[in-house]
Amino acid sequence: MLAPDFGILDANPAFLTATQTDLLAISHCPVFDVFPDNPGDPEATGVRNARASLNTVLKHKQAHMMPAQRYDIRTRDGAWEERSWKAASIPVLDDSGEVEFIIVNVEDVTPPPRNGRA
């Protein structure tokens, strides 16, 4: 769950496991500081596309679905791991109709690694 300024407010255990993060470490941090683009991939578009999706939610106050997007994650040992995600961002509006929170539902759609077997 994100604040309208894209600060991380909460995350469920499945998300924390999938992203190899800890809620205490990421809570109240800007989402794109916690999940930056992979600096080793000059063609990375994860941050740009995710930011555009979230801005669409803020502007239109409606859910926005992203198609599968490559968005690598940093593992606990600092290495980068290639991942692909589909995301749906849903605004939660306050009594005056303004976005109070954004619920982001992500699904890891990374193909399983090939192990050489047919």
KAMORA-V646771 format. One record per helix or strand. SS is the DSSP state (@ for helix, = for strand). FROM is the first residue (numbers start at 1). TO is the last residue. Records with the same first field share a line. If there is no record, write none. Layout:
BEGIN
SS->FROM-TO  FROM-TO
END
This chain:
BEGIN
=->2-2  7-8  30-30  64-70  73-74  80-81  84-93  99-108
@->13-19  23-26  31-34  46-60
END
